[in-house]
Amino acid sequence: MDFKYFILLGVALELTVGVDSKPKNVLFIVVDDLRPALGCFGDSKAITPNIDQLGAHSIRFENAFVQQALCGPSRTSFLTSRRPDTLHLWDVHSYWRDSVGNFTSLPQYFKENGYCTVSVGKVFHPGRASNFTDDFPYSWSEYPYHASTEKYKMSNVCLEDDGSLRMNLVCPVDLETQPEGTLPDIQAVEYARKRLIRFAEDKKRGQMQPFFLAVGFHKPHIPLKFPREYLYLHPIDTVPLAPDPHFPQKLPVVAWNPWTDLRERYDVGQLNASFPFGPLPKYFQRLIRQSYYAATSYMDDLVGRLLSSLVELNLANDTVIAFLGDHGWSLGEHAEWSKYSNFEVSTRAPLLFYIPGVTDPLFELSENFKHVSLTRNHNFKKRNPKGTFKSDALVEMVDIFPTLAEAVGLPVPKMCPEPSSKSMTCTEGVSLIPLFTSNPILWKKAVFSQYPRPSKFPQENSDQPKKKDIKFMGYTMRTHKYRFTQWIGFDTSHCRGNWSDIIGTELYNKQIDVLEDNNLAGNVTYKDIIKELSNELKAGWRHALPCV
């Protein structure tokens, strides 16, 4: 981006989010288990033309990190703008309003400021983590919608070669054979489109409140279940193995993710992969990778349907769009699968913001977006997205709350005091709006993630230990040059780590080791660097905040 663009962008931003402007709507799209496996993020294997169109005219954050690579804690974190240690929530078995404080959520803040807030699909993590109501009525103006077919997630609906039905990991399906003849994300998009129609009708009558519509997609979360035609977009003979499919020899074993969620599936169980390190057979590794990309293409097609409805109903020019994954997903890197770790393939996720007239002042979604339907017979040609505006700044998902508030002209919540439990409405992130208009020299020095473990050596519950079973915490700090992690003893009764009890250290030079294969923690050359980074990690996220 050049200087003239920044001037234009700054003027547009002032006009768009000024206090006197008409309130913007928000379309908040969150995707389950989505790493940056998208064309607009440079993944050459991805076929995601609809998200690429959005991304080509959004601010694309290349270095966006979740606070914990697990659905429940991650979602509660970015939907409250609080970090896991503040929430005392590292599993899916606690509700923050009961366990620590009645903190204001992102949709609740918009609701309290006159918005109609609607939840469709998986937004909050369902179950105990959101009080079995998706945090209704606090966060939502109406009861959240969940597809009737969500209940088949753990059912025997995957067709085997012998005609039997199993609960598989790899599960391409024919829709007509599925219970109710459909799938959850298809149902969710249809409901969201109907809800947009109602908003548009209210707009025509001059009765529309600004809306905050949150749509949560389940795929590519396991099971990798999707309409079979999307499989043909990714021929198996074109699917490579992970570039580093072996267990890192210098990795502390406490850091290992034994991917127990995959082992619960029938097809994976039949492989008799040894616990906890595997590996899986190469042919099955390719099947998983193929299905992950096919499920992502399926999700992209549905996102295209949703965006096309926004355009067709003349709502696009009044709507800010946020698109994100709740965390990444390992696809065989380091011989790991799923999430549950501090490796960057798990903690890094896609993050896009589209603000009409701001992120690309010369582009209007309402005039330029065309839904690309991906089917077996579609003559699809991959294109590299053009005109993408990106930021390489280090950002975190806790930054989303204050960013959306500022983007629509609402007061930006203040930084949380210490301890955070003393304030209902505050943020442990910072608004990213300054990154939309310039590239501040003084920005975050580092971003922070963490993951709990019940033991030093991997066990059956290592991926998702309950709070009472947590004995160790892996605290991670990502700078522009390094990813640094220390595994320390953790006291759940006082919700704090013991920095004198370090059981494992990881240090990766991201400038020369992008894949994080060579742990430098045992290299004496890095002794002083490790000491410095350890002090910064212990000091925590507040000491890495920007001066903006």
Phi, psi and omega in degrees: 000136182260177187297319179299323179296318180298319179298311180299317181295318180297317178297315180297319180297317180299319181290326186282319187249014178296159186294337183267356183281160178294136183301137176274148170283168175228129168251113186251109184250119179238133186244135186281124174065032183264111168281174181286052179272063184226147180301321182290347174260013173087012178277110185289342180274342185284142172239093186221061188295333183284313176294326178298322177297316177296315183295329182294344182230024176245170164279121182254120180265110184287334184236066178255130187233140175277165181271341171201135185275062175209137191308305186299302180299323180295313182294316178298325179296306184283340178275350173244350185060035176236152182270159186307320180293328175291320182282347187054041187224108179235006178223194181250022188247017180224149176247120190300329181293330178274323192271334185218319182182154182275061186288144177285131178271167178302305179295328177298320180298319178290321178299316180291345178252027170094006181271149167272115186253129186227133179246129180231122179082209184269101177249282163291154174290127183290164178096207184302326183301336178232030175063027178061015181228007188058034179065030170276141006265003183304309190269337193234145179283338178217162186295133183301146180266132170232138181294144180295336183272000177300332185291352181266012183303322182251029183258162177277087182233006183259125186280126175270166180299331181274004178093353179281161178250133183226168174265083187265165170279306179273118193211064170292138187226161167263123188305322185294343180268352185275152175307128181069003174070024182204186180225158187304315184292328176296315179297319182296317180294320178297319178295316180298321179294320177296323179292323176296323177300318178295319177298318181294321178295320177297323180297317180298326180275358182072024185243012187277126165286154168298146183243152170238098182257115179256126180237119182251119179269138180279324183273142020263025174304149178289151001291150179281072186250123186200159176302136189302331186296336179287342179295328185286348174287342186230075182305138186299330181284355176256000185266115179275163169287167173301147182293341181222071189274029184236151178298126180291121187298333184260013181280129172299132186297337178297336182281348189287138176255110184277013176042056181292335180295326176290322184294340178288343184277144186301313185294325177288321179300326180292347181276346179054041177291135183294146177261135008256359192257351180074221002270176173274151177302148185299322182295324181283329173302317179294323178298317179297313182296318177301314183290326177298315180291325177293318178296326178291321176296320176300313177299318179301318179300318180290323174300321177300319178297318180296313181294323180295326176294318177302320180289310184298331182269008176061039178249349189295322184285354178246014190231125171278137181242127171246131180233129182205160167259151182280346171177177179272198182199129178284134178243049178097354175298135181061020183066018178258158175224160179072208184247241170061033181207179176257003173298147185295334176297342178261325186268343181266135182220158178289146177214121179231143170231128172243122176239118183307129178076002185241299185295329170214094187300339182266004185240135173237122181304322184296337183254343190242341184281129176232120179296126175260112180276124183258109177226173183300324184263004182286131180278075186273134175240122181291137178229142174282125181296140181251156171075017182287132177260118186239159173233134176265006180297150176282119181228164183229157182292338174294348179281348186295315182306301181295331180295313181293323177300311181292326183296329180259000176093011175277156176302135180280125179305145180286159175298137181296141174283176172251125353283153183296336185296349180279352183231130179284317184244104177197179183226147171252018173238189176224150177296138179271001183306321177303331179284345177285333190247348180198185177234082187303135176294322180262099177231190180301133177282337183198161174234160194228137174224172178201160174209138181269156173221150179270348186199167178286326181254140184303135176235178180299331182256018183294329182287320183225067178292141173288158184308317184293342183262354183289126178242338183221152178229131174264105178268130186237138176232128179248118172257181178294335183256327189232153160247120185237129181226137170233133178263121185229161174297146185226134181254104183288335180292328177250000177055050178208156180268160178252101185286354173271355181244073180267120182252353179192145180225140176232137176219122180233130176274101187292342180285335180237351182225070185299325185276355179061054180260339187242098179287118185267006187298332180269002182272118184298337178300332185259015184303312182290323178295318179297319179298316180295313180294324178298318178295320180291321179296316179296322179297327172092182191294329182297329183278358178251005185290152180281165172253095182232000000 
